[in-house]
């Protein structure tokens, strides 16, 4: 099977993505401070709930 037929990204770097998908090198990676996230767990959960349950 090919990535073209499945419309999925290959797990190998030497295989180009299907049309319309970006190269992995084009993704912006956000590094998260795990300790900060753990210290603010309730704030993060509240914000998540606000974003995904608001109309």
TORVO-499063 format. One record per residue: residue number from 1; residue in three letters; x, y, z of N, C-alpha, C in turn. Coordinates in Angstrom, 3 decimals. Example, Ala and Ser with C-alpha at 12.3 -4.5 7.8 and 13.67 -1.06 7.14 Angstrom:
# TORVO-499063
+-----+-----+----------+----------+----------+----------+----------+----------+----------+----------+----------+
!   i !  aa !     n_px !     n_py !     n_pz !    ca_px !    ca_py !    ca_pz !     c_px !     c_py !     c_pz !
+-----+-----+----------+----------+----------+----------+----------+----------+----------+----------+----------+
!   1 ! ALA !   13.190 !   -5.690 !    7.800 !   12.300 !   -4.500 !    7.800 !   13.200 !   -3.300 !    7.800 !
!   2 ! SER !   12.850 !   -2.250 !    7.080 !   13.670 !   -1.060 !    7.140 !   12.900 !    0.030 !    7.870 !
+-----+-----+----------+----------+----------+----------+----------+----------+----------+----------+----------+
This chain:
# TORVO-499063
+-----+-----+----------+----------+----------+----------+----------+----------+----------+----------+----------+
!   i !  aa !     n_px !     n_py !     n_pz !    ca_px !    ca_py !    ca_pz !     c_px !     c_py !     c_pz !
+-----+-----+----------+----------+----------+----------+----------+----------+----------+----------+----------+
!   1 ! UNK !    0.853 !   -1.186 !    0.000 !    0.000 !    0.000 !    0.000 !    0.889 !    1.237 !    0.000 !
!   2 ! UNK !    0.389 !    2.268 !   -0.560 !    1.162 !    3.505 !   -0.612 !    0.467 !    4.589 !    0.192 !
!   3 ! UNK !    1.245 !    5.603 !    0.528 !    0.662 !    6.726 !    1.265 !   -0.369 !    7.454 !    0.429 !
!   4 ! UNK !   -0.225 !    7.414 !   -0.889 !   -1.203 !    8.075 !   -1.770 !   -2.586 !    7.447 !   -1.629 !
!   5 ! UNK !   -2.640 !    6.127 !   -1.571 !   -3.931 !    5.441 !   -1.483 !   -4.572 !    5.595 !   -0.116 !
!   6 ! UNK !   -3.753 !    5.654 !    0.920 !   -4.286 !    5.751 !    2.284 !   -4.462 !    7.187 !    2.758 !
!   7 ! UNK !   -3.872 !    8.133 !    2.013 !   -3.885 !    9.543 !    2.414 !   -3.322 !    9.721 !    3.820 !
!   8 ! UNK !   -2.255 !    8.987 !    4.080 !   -1.578 !    9.060 !    5.374 !   -0.110 !    9.383 !    5.148 !
!   9 ! UNK !    0.500 !    9.949 !    6.147 !    1.915 !   10.280 !    6.096 !    2.739 !    9.027 !    6.359 !
!  10 ! UNK !    3.804 !    8.853 !    5.597 !    4.705 !    7.723 !    5.805 !    5.520 !    7.944 !    7.073 !
!  11 ! UNK !    5.925 !    6.875 !    7.709 !    6.750 !    6.999 !    8.908 !    8.220 !    7.178 !    8.568 !
!  12 ! UNK !    8.554 !    7.050 !    7.285 !    9.937 !    7.211 !    6.840 !   10.169 !    8.626 !    6.319 !
!  13 ! UNK !   11.347 !    9.184 !    6.624 !   11.670 !   10.540 !    6.175 !   11.989 !   10.620 !    4.693 !
!  14 ! UNK !   12.350 !    9.496 !    4.078 !   12.734 !    9.532 !    2.675 !   11.549 !    9.320 !    1.720 !
!  15 ! UNK !   10.340 !    9.242 !    2.253 !    9.136 !    9.080 !    1.441 !    8.356 !   10.397 !    1.479 !
!  16 ! UNK !    8.091 !   10.994 !    0.320 !    7.375 !   12.277 !    0.315 !    5.931 !   12.109 !    0.784 !
!  17 ! UNK !    5.369 !   13.153 !    1.398 !    3.979 !   13.072 !    1.846 !    3.021 !   13.116 !    0.661 !
!  18 ! UNK !    1.788 !   12.666 !    0.868 !    0.786 !   12.764 !   -0.195 !    0.516 !   14.232 !   -0.541 !
!  19 ! UNK !   -0.029 !   14.488 !   -1.713 !   -0.350 !   15.868 !   -2.100 !   -1.228 !   16.548 !   -1.048 !
!  20 ! UNK !   -0.866 !   17.777 !   -0.727 !   -1.637 !   18.554 !    0.236 !   -1.127 !   18.480 !    1.660 !
!  21 ! UNK !   -0.243 !   17.533 !    1.961 !    0.327 !   17.436 !    3.302 !    1.734 !   18.016 !    3.297 !
!  22 ! UNK !    2.105 !   18.675 !    4.399 !    3.425 !   19.284 !    4.508 !    4.493 !   18.230 !    4.781 !
!  23 ! UNK !    5.720 !   18.582 !    4.445 !    6.869 !   17.775 !    4.833 !    7.004 !   17.871 !    6.357 !
!  24 ! UNK !    7.490 !   16.839 !    6.981 !    7.668 !   16.844 !    8.432 !    8.558 !   18.016 !    8.850 !
!  25 ! UNK !    9.544 !   18.348 !    8.045 !   10.460 !   19.445 !    8.381 !    9.762 !   20.805 !    8.428 !
!  26 ! UNK !    8.557 !   20.908 !    7.880 !    7.817 !   22.168 !    7.874 !    6.965 !   22.377 !    9.123 !
!  27 ! UNK !    6.836 !   21.355 !    9.960 !    6.039 !   21.479 !   11.176 !    6.750 !   22.346 !   12.203 !
!  28 ! UNK !    5.988 !   23.153 !   12.910 !    6.531 !   23.934 !   14.009 !    6.323 !   23.134 !   15.290 !
!  29 ! UNK !    7.397 !   22.890 !   15.997 !    7.354 !   22.098 !   17.219 !    7.326 !   23.041 !   18.413 !
!  30 ! UNK !    6.374 !   22.832 !   19.296 !    6.247 !   23.633 !   20.506 !    6.760 !   22.803 !   21.671 !
!  31 ! UNK !    7.768 !   23.327 !   22.336 !    8.303 !   22.626 !   23.494 !    7.543 !   23.111 !   24.728 !
!  32 ! UNK !    7.037 !   22.165 !   25.487 !    6.231 !   22.487 !   26.653 !    7.027 !   22.218 !   27.921 !
!  33 ! UNK !    6.883 !   23.102 !   28.871 !    7.520 !   22.920 !   30.167 !    6.608 !   22.029 !   31.006 !
!  34 ! UNK !    6.982 !   20.773 !   31.163 !    6.152 !   19.804 !   31.869 !    5.878 !   20.224 !   33.302 !
!  35 ! UNK !    6.868 !   20.752 !   33.985 !    6.675 !   21.167 !   35.382 !    5.658 !   22.298 !   35.497 !
!  36 ! UNK !    5.699 !   23.227 !   34.557 !    4.733 !   24.317 !   34.559 !    3.330 !   23.780 !   34.321 !
!  37 ! UNK !    3.216 !   22.856 !   33.382 !    1.910 !   22.260 !   33.095 !    1.358 !   21.511 !   34.289 !
!  38 ! UNK !    2.213 !   20.776 !   34.973 !    1.760 !   20.025 !   36.148 !    1.368 !   20.959 !   37.287 !
!  39 ! UNK !    2.084 !   22.055 !   37.425 !    1.785 !   23.016 !   38.491 !    0.475 !   23.752 !   38.225 !
!  40 ! UNK !    0.071 !   23.831 !   36.954 !   -1.138 !   24.576 !   36.578 !   -2.193 !   23.671 !   35.958 !
!  41 ! UNK !   -2.253 !   22.438 !   36.418 !   -3.159 !   21.456 !   35.826 !   -4.601 !   21.940 !   35.809 !
!  42 ! UNK !   -5.097 !   22.442 !   36.908 !   -6.499 !   22.864 !   36.971 !   -6.767 !   24.027 !   36.032 !
!  43 ! UNK !   -5.836 !   24.971 !   35.946 !   -5.997 !   26.087 !   35.003 !   -6.069 !   25.582 !   33.563 !
!  44 ! UNK !   -5.205 !   24.621 !   33.232 !   -5.211 !   24.059 !   31.887 !   -6.512 !   23.321 !   31.591 !
!  45 ! UNK !   -6.992 !   22.555 !   32.553 !   -8.253 !   21.838 !   32.371 !   -9.427 !   22.795 !   32.217 !
!  46 ! UNK !   -9.426 !   23.856 !   33.016 !  -10.494 !   24.858 !   32.918 !  -10.485 !   25.539 !   31.551 !
!  47 ! UNK !   -9.303 !   25.882 !   31.050 !   -9.192 !   26.524 !   29.743 !   -9.634 !   25.573 !   28.636 !
!  48 ! UNK !   -9.228 !   24.310 !   28.728 !   -9.637 !   23.300 !   27.760 !  -11.157 !   23.181 !   27.743 !
!  49 ! UNK !  -11.766 !   23.107 !   28.926 !  -13.217 !   22.990 !   29.026 !  -13.897 !   24.220 !   28.434 !
!  50 ! UNK !  -13.343 !   25.403 !   28.713 !  -13.912 !   26.640 !   28.189 !  -13.867 !   26.649 !   26.653 !
!  51 ! UNK !  -12.759 !   26.230 !   26.088 !  -12.606 !   26.252 !   24.626 !  -13.539 !   25.253 !   23.960 !
!  52 ! UNK !  -13.595 !   24.044 !   24.499 !  -14.321 !   22.972 !   23.810 !  -15.787 !   22.816 !   24.199 !
!  53 ! UNK !  -16.252 !   23.564 !   25.184 !  -17.667 !   23.454 !   25.546 !  -18.429 !   24.757 !   25.325 !
!  54 ! UNK !  -17.737 !   25.810 !   24.855 !  -18.447 !   27.058 !   24.598 !  -19.147 !   26.991 !   23.250 !
!  55 ! UNK !  -20.206 !   27.747 !   23.123 !  -20.958 !   27.753 !   21.854 !  -20.466 !   28.845 !   20.990 !
+-----+-----+----------+----------+----------+----------+----------+----------+----------+----------+----------+
